[in-house]
């Protein structure tokens, strides 16, 4: 198989879908089952991605999303013909396949449909893509990959894609996500100015992640005498100012740290140094941070919404993300009960071990073969 994979937005810092694209591309590039990988680069791809591709091919004019969604529909079929591709896979979910990909078959990964599932939490661009673009273009592709059964159900419900056309391939946990040494944790703590013992959230700083309610729950927790601060790791996204306003309104400036986006190489030590990882998101297509925290031996409290219960199983405490008191109580239970925390660590390590990017790549190649057959 000669497969083209569209890579977009990987020349700088990235998270979420970008990390999925990075790790999937690495795993596919290491595949030895006859797959010949070609990276169709919409913009730069960065050395950490490019080193795993057999060949990098530029998509001129597609370095920004408007260009990819317009000019990309013409450039991709031309590149597919020029490089004799048998299949083109877009793992970013924007699906620039209005005119297909020439003679090549097409596969797209749609990670979630949050613009449908939780209205009011998406930008104008996301609303246009998910509510107007995807319903028109997805019927034209040969197969849809998604990252959880919950997300598959939403895609079938909201986008009208037949269930037998949607394939679930879970995301994986990278090999670097393991319990960091005391020295590694101390080094990262010093770099970001963190105390010995803290609560941790990792993800984009935006309304969908439910950070305002997390801050309210932390305020309740701190009112009981808990002293460990909250560390919020992630880039500031849409309407993040509302979250910062909550910090001010609750007078929590001294208790909440916002280091911003951090290099992925620092995440295992940040997870390992935390006494508790909290991820109360309102909606996730998969929700990778809780698994990464588990792989680093950190107990997890997360939301019972969308895919998160499917991902964490019985290895985390799940709560209603809209119930601030329940969230505060779950956090207090873990922090005050060493036996519970130990049990969550043990179960979390076992759960995370079942999710690998090599497995994701194998399942993805199975979809390729099914489409081409």
N, C-alpha and C positions, 0 to 999 in steps of 0.2 A: 504493500500500500504506500502510495505517495500522498501524504496528507498535508494540507496547508492549515496552520493554526493562526488565527488573527490575534495578534498581541497589540494591546493599546494601553497607553498611559503608564508604561513601565520604565521610563527613562529616569524618573526621580523617585521620591518617597511614595509609597502606595500602601493600601490596606484593603481588606474586604475582598472584592472581586479581583483586584490586582494580585493579591497574594494567592488566590485560587489559580489564576492564570500562571503565575510564576511557578508554583509547586507542581501543577499538572504538566506544564511544559518541560520542567526538569525530569519528571518521571517518564513522560512520553519519550523524551530525548534519550533516556537510558534504556528504553525498551529494546529487546532483542528478538522480537517475534515477527520480523520482516517489515516493521513500520519505518518508512523514510519520512522524516519530519522536515517541513519547510515552514519557517516563521514568516508570516505576512505582517510586516511591521508597520503599523499605523503610528508614526512617530518613532522615537528611539526605543530601544529595548533594553539597554543597560547590559553591562558585562555579566551580571549574575544570571540573566536570562539567556543571552546570546550564546554563552558557552555551551549550552545544552542543545542548541539547534544544529541540524546538519547544514542548513542553508538559511540565510536571512535575506528576505526580499522586501524592498521598500514599497509602500503604497503611497505614491506622491499625492500631496494635498489632503491627506487623511489624518494628519497629526492632531487635529482637534475634532471633537465629537460631531459638530455640524458637517465637517468635511467627510468624515467616515460614513455618516448616515446619508449623504447625498452623492458625492463623487465616488465613495467606496463601492456603491452599487454598480459602477461601471469599471472601476479599476480592478476589483477582485475577480470578476469573470475573465478579464484580460490576462491577469497574472495566472489564474488557474489554467488557462489554455497555454500560455507561454511556457509554464513549467510542468505541463502534463500531469496536473494534480487529479487524482481520482476522487478526492473528497476535500471539502473545506469546512473547518470547524471554527465557529465563533464562540469562545468561552466567556465573552464579556456580556452577553445578553442583549446587545443593542441590535443585532441581526441586520447587517447591511446586505440583505439578499433579496431586494425588491425584484431583481431580474434573474435570480438564481446565481449560479456560479459556472455558467457555460455547461460543459459536459460533465463537470464534477458534481457529485452529490453534496448535500448541505446538511450540517448538524449545528445546532445552536444550544448553548447552555443558558437557560433562564433560571436564575438563582432564586427569585421570589417575585411576587406581584404585590408588594407592599402598597403601591399607589391605589390598588383596588381594595386590599384587605383592611388598611387603616387610613382612610381618607384624611387629608389635612396634615399629613406628615411627609409629603413629597414636594420637591421643587416643581416649578412650572415645567422644566425640561423633563424630569422624571414622569410627571403626569402625562405629558405629550407622548413620551416613548411607550409607557406601559398601557395607557388607556386608548391611544389612537394608532400608534405605529405598529406595535406588536400584533394586535388583532388582525391587521391587514397583511402582515408579512409572514407570520408563523405558519399559516396554511400552506405557504409555498415551500417550506423547508421539508427535508426528508425525515428528520427525527429531532426531537427535543430531549435534551438531558437536563435534569434538575437534581438538587442535592438532598432532598428529603421526601418522604411520603407526604408530609404535610404540604410542602410546596407543590408537589405534583397535584394534589387534590385542588389546590387553589388555582393552578394553571388550567386544569380541566374545567373548573367552575367558571372562572372569570374570563378566560381567553378562548374558550370553546375548542380547545385542542383535544382530539380523541385520546382516550386514556392509553390505548395501545401504541400511541406514537410518542408517549412520554416515558423516558427511562430514568430511574433513580440510580445515581452513583454518589455515594456519600463522600464528603471531603475527608482529608487525612490530617494526621498530626506529624509534623516534621521530626526527623531524628534528633534534632538539636533540643527538642523540648523534653528535658529530663531534669531531675533534681540537681540544681546548681550547688557547687561547693560553698562553704562558708566564705572563702576568700572571694569568689566570684560575686556573691551577694553583697559583701561589704564594699567591693569596688563599685558596683552599680549604685548602691545606696549613696555612697559618697558623691558619685558623679551627679546624681539628681537631687541631692540634699534631703534624703529621706531618713526617718528615724528607724530604730531597731524595733520593728513590729508595726504593721500598717494594714489597712483594708485596701483592696485593689479593685478597680474597674478598668478594663481595656476595651476600647471601641471608639468609634467616632463620637464626637461631642455634638449631639443633635437630639431633637425632641423624641424621635422614635426609640431612642435608647432608654428613655424613662429616667433620666438623671435627676430631674427635679424631685420626683418621688423618692429616689434613692437618698438625696440630700435631706429630705424631710424625715426619712427613716433613720438616717444617721444622727440627725438632731435629737430624735427621741432616744436613741441609743446612748449618745453622749450625756444626755440629761440624767441617766442612771449611774453615771460615774465612769463609763468607758472612756479611755484616754487615747486609744489608737486612732490616728488620723486616716482620712480617705485620700487615696491617690487615684486620680483620673487620668489615664494614659490614652491619648488619641488626638487626632487633628480636629480642630473646630470646624464644624460644618454648618448646615442650614439652621438658622434661628438659634445659634448657640448662645446669643446674648440673653435669652430668657433663662438659661441655666445659670449664667453668671449673676443674673439679677436675683435668683433664688438664694445663691450664696450670700449676697449682700443682705437680702431681706431677713435671713435667718442668722445673720451675724456669724458666719462660719469661715471667714477669710483665713483665720489662723489654723483651721482644722482640715482644710481641703487643699491639696496640691494638684496643679495642672501642669505637668511637664511637657504637654503637647505630644506630637508624634515622636516616637523613639525608633531607632533602628531595630529591625527584627532580631539582630544578634543579642540585644540587651533584654529581650522579653523573657527568656527562660529564668534569668536571675531575678528579674522583677517579680515574676510569678512565685518563684521559690522563696523570696523574702517576705511574701505576704502571709499573714495569719488567716486571711479569709479572702476569697474572690467572690465578688457580687456582680451579677449580670441580669438586671431586671427588665430586659428589653421587652417592648410591647409586641414586636414581630421580628422574626428572623427566618430566612429561608433555610439556614442551617445553624449558625451560631458556633463558630470555631473557638473563640476565646475560652469558654468553659472547659472544652476538651483539652486545650493547651494547658490551662491551669491544673487540671487533673493529672496530666502527664508529668507535671512538675511537683506533684505531691501536695497540692494546695486544696483544702476543702472548698466547696462551691455552694453558693446559694444563687438560684436563678429563677427565671420566670416559668410559669406553667403554660405559656402561650405558644401558639404556632408549633414550630419544629423542636423547640428546646426540650420538652419531655422525651421526645423520640431520640434525641441526641444523647442526653445525659443518663437516661434510664433511671435506675434506682441508686445511682452513685452521687447524687446531689440532692439538696433540699429544694423543692420547687414551690413557689408561692404565686398567688394572684398578683400580677404586677401593678394592679390598681389599688391594692390594699396596703397602705403605708404601715399600719400597725402589724400586719402579718409579716411584712418584710423586716421590720425592726425586731420582731420577736424571733424570727428565724436566725438573724444575725446574732442576736444575744444568746440563743441556744448553743450555737456552734462555738462561740467565743468563751462561753462559761462552762462548757462540758468537754473536757479533754478526751473522754472516751468516744463521744460522738464525733469530734474532730478527727480522731485517729481512724475511726471506722470509715469516715468519708474519704480520708486520704487513701486508705487501702482499696476501697471500692472504685475510687476515681482512677487510680493507677491501672486497675484491671480493665476498666471501661475504655480508657483512652488507648490502651494497647491494641484494641480491635479496629482502630481507624488508621490506615496508612495511605500515603499518596501512591505507593506502588499498587495497592488494591484499587484506588481510584483510577489509575492509568489502565489497569487490566480491564476494569468494567467499561471504561471509555472505549478501549480498542474493541471490546465485544460489540458495542453499539456501532462502531465503524464497520465491522465485518457484517453485521446484520443488514445495515443499509446497503452495502456494496453487493450483498448476495441477492 
